[in-house]
Amino acid sequence: MSDETVLEIKNLKKHFGAVKAIDGVSFSIQKGEIFGFLGPNGAGKTTTIRSMMDFIRPTSGEIKILGLDAKSDSIKLKNKIGYLSDTARFYNHWNVKKHLDFQQTLRGKSKNLKELIKLFGLTSQQNFANLSSGNKRKLSIILALMNQSEILILDEPTSTLDPILQNVFLNYIDNYVKNGGTVFMSSHNLSEVEKICDRIGIIKDGKMVAVKRISEMKLMKMYNVKFHAENVDLSKFKTSNVEISDYIDGITNIKVKGDINPIIEKLAKIKVKDLEITHASLEDIFMEFYTTDSRNANKPEIKKE
């Protein structure tokens, strides 16, 4: 990964009447980076991507891709970007070959088309309307990858793919980046984000609540504590950093954000039959950002090592 900035967004806003779909989003991506864009449905992910592609015009803010303005240089950029939308929208009466031929007419002969067709197993030549959802996604992916663009902008790229093809796709993206490409991708699949992304941006209610390296996320202080003890006064465990998940038949599950030592000290004062402490999974940490108000200062801390 180099220091060259490939994509930069500054204070992006998009309002639909009184609704602030995007509200001051800013981040940048360097060449050779895989950047994951995460957030719940309705958070502003697709609106951000559509603004990047100049399918909709933002209310204000700046978007630069490959040094070009996303609005004034839109036509130039569309020939430099490999774009995959969240839902396939193509010509229903065209078959697979006609879509692929048309793409080559627009952007030149593909050097990797045969490889992609074989890799993803797209053998059907039916009209688009008659393709299965999986084959529609395969066609969409191949169209995004077949021109070996400098940057890929991918909206939920592995949706509807089976696990085998998900791995095929991720391996291809890994090799693409090793050969100088850059990837911006939105996803709900947290395991694939953890596996392939260098950094992530988390958006909620139109605002960026975090932009962090995956390695940073893994260092966050969040723990799951499970212990078995009878007649416990759980009120003594409740603090702003502790959430009691459940209590069933003497077994208590709690989530701890921040320093674990106060909980350990309290457990040492009671008769505990069994105790299990695990570091929160990456999914737990992501969900903490999803569910916590962005203005709430009570976020998990980074461990100092």
N, C-alpha and C positions, 0 to 999 in steps of 0.2 A: 504494500500500500504506500502510495506517494503522498506528498504534501499538496499536490495539485487538486484544487477544488473543482469537482465535476458538476455538482448541483448545489445551488444555494438559494434558500428561501428566507426572505426578510419581512417580518411583521405582516404576514399574509392574513387578509380578512375577506370573508365572503358572507354577506348578509342576504337573506331572503326575506324581505320585509323586516319584521321585528326579530326574526330568528337569526342568531349569530352562528351560522354553521361552522365557520372558521373564525377564530378570534385572536389574532396576533401570533400566528405560528411562525417560528424561526428555527432553522437548522441548516447544516451543510453536510455534504458527503464528499469524501476524497476518492481520487482515482484508485481502483483496485479494492474498494470496500464493498461489503455486502451489508446494507442497512435495512433493518427490519422496522416496519411502521405498524404499531400495534394500538389497539383500542377496541372497545365494545362497539356493537352496531350503533350507528347514529352518532359516533364520536367526531366524525369529520374526515375519516380516512379517504373515502372515495371522492369527496368534494375536493380535497387537497390534490389528489391525483388528477382529477379532471381539469383542475386549474393549471396544473403543471403541463398538461397536454393541450391547453388552450381550447378545450371543449366548452368550458364556461369561463367567463371573465370575472376575476376577483373584484371585490369592492375596492380594495387597496392592497398595497404591498408589492414586493418585487420577487420574481422568480427568474433565475438564470441557470441554464443548463448548457454545459460545454461552452461556457462563456457567452452564450447567446440569450437574448431576452425571449422568454416563453411566449410573449404576446406579439411583439413586433417581428420576431424571427421565427414565427410558428411554422411556416412552410419548410424552411431550411431544417429545423429541428426534427420534424416528422420523418425526414429522410436519414436522420442520425440516431433515432431512438428505436429500440425494440420494445413495443408496447403490448401488454396483455391486460385486457379489461376483466372485471370480475364476472361478467356474463358475456357469452359469445353472441355477437350481433353481426351476422353476415347475410349473404344473399341466399335465401331459401332454395331458389331454383338452380343455383350453381352447384356442381359437384366439387369434390375435394380438389381434383386436378385444376379445374378452372380457377379456384381461389388461389392456388399456389402459382399458377401461370400469371395471373393478374398481378400478384405481389412482385414477381420478377419483372414484369413490364414497368412497374412503377419505380422499383429500386435496383434493378440490375440482376443479372443471373446469380443465383445462390451457389456458393461453393460447398455448402454442407447439407443441402437439401436431402440427398440420398441417405446420408448418415442419419439425419433426424427422423426420416420416415421409417428407417429400419430400427432405430433406437426406441421409438415410441410405438412401433407396430401399427402404424396407420395404413391399413391396406384397403379400407372401404373406398369405393368410388361413388357412393350414393350422393344424391342431392343433400345439401346441408340440412334441410328440414327433416329428412328421414334418418339422420345420424343419431346414434345413441348419445346421451349426455357425455359419456366418457370420450367418444370419438370427436365430439364437438370440442371438448377441452384439448384433446391431442392436436387437432387442427389449429386451434388458437395458439397453443404453445409453439408449434412449428412455425407459424407465421411470425411470431414474435422473435424467434431465434434464428431464422433462416438467412438473415442478412448480416449476421455477425456485427451488430451495431456496437457503438462505443459504450452505450449505457442501456441497460434494461430497466423498464418501469413496469412492474408486475403487480397486479391487484388480485390477491388470493390465488396464486398460480397453481397450487396443487389441489384445489377444490375439485371434487368428483373423481380424482385419480385414485386408483387402488394403491396399497402400500408399496408394491413392487415398483410401479411407475413413479411414485413419489420419490423413491430412492434414486431411480434413473435420472429424474429431473434434477435432484439436488446434486448428484455427482457431476452432471453436465454443467450446472451453474458453478460448481467449485472449479472445474477445469477452465471454464470461460474466464473466471476472475484471475486465475493463475496466468492466463494469456493476455492480461491487460484490461479486461472488462470491468465494469462497475455495475452494481445492482442495487436498485431500490425496490423493496417488495413489502406489500402489506400481507398480513397473515393472521389467522386465528389459531394456527397450529403451532403451539408453543414449543413442542418438542423439535420441530424442524427449525424454528427460529434459533433455539439453543444450539442446535447442531451446526448451522451454517452461517449465522450472522456474526459480524464483528461488533456492530453497535445496534442499539435499538432506540427508537423514539416512541414514547407512549403519549397518545392524544386522548383527551377526555373532555366532552362538552365543548369541542372546538379549540381547546387550549392544550399546549404541550405541557405535560406534568413531569416528564423526565426525558433526558437524552443521555444514555449511558452505554459504556462498553458491557458486553455480556460478562466479561471477567469481573467487572465492578459489581454487577447484579449478584453474582455468586458469593461475593464477600459481604453482602448485607447481613446485618445481625437480625435474623428472624429464626425462631425455634418452635418446634412442636414438642410439647412435654406431655407424656402419658404416665400416670402413676395410679397405683392401687393402694388405697388407704380407707379405713372405715371411720365414720363419724368425723369427717373433716369440715371445719368451718371455712367454706370457700370464700367468704367475704374477706378473709385475711389475705387472699391472693389477688383480689381485684385491685388493679391500678390502671392508670391511663395507658400503660404499655402491655397490659395482660388482658386477653380475651378468653373466657371460659367457654370452650366449644360445646362440651357435653359432660354429663355426669350420670353414669349408668352402673348400678350394682357395685358401687364403691370404686369404679374406675373413672378417673377424671382426665379429660383432654383439654389442654390449654395452649394458646398461642402467645408467644412472647416476642415483643419487638424491642430490640435494644439489649441491655445488659441482662444476662441470664443469672448472674450471681445472687441477686436478691431472692429469686425463686428457689434456688438451691439451698440458700440459708433457711428459708421457711420450711422446705421439705425436710431438712435435717432435724427440725424440732418436733416432727410428728412420726408416728410409726408407719413407715411406708413398706408395703409388702413387695412391691415391684415398681421399677422406675425405668422409663425409656425417654431419652432426650435425643432428638434428631434435628439437624439443620433443615430449615424450610426448603422445599423444592423451588426451582426457578418459577414454576407455575404459581406457587403460593406467593412469591414475591411480586410477580406480575399482577396477580389478583389484588394485592395490597394497594398497588398504584391505581388499579381500575376502580376500586371501591372506596378509597380514601379521598376526601375532598382535596383538591390541589392546593387549597390555602391552609390546610391542616399541617402544622409543623411536626406532628407526631408520625414521621415516616421512619422506616427502619434505617438504622445507622450503618455506615460502612465500617467494617472491622479494620482496626489499625494493626498492621503486621510488620 
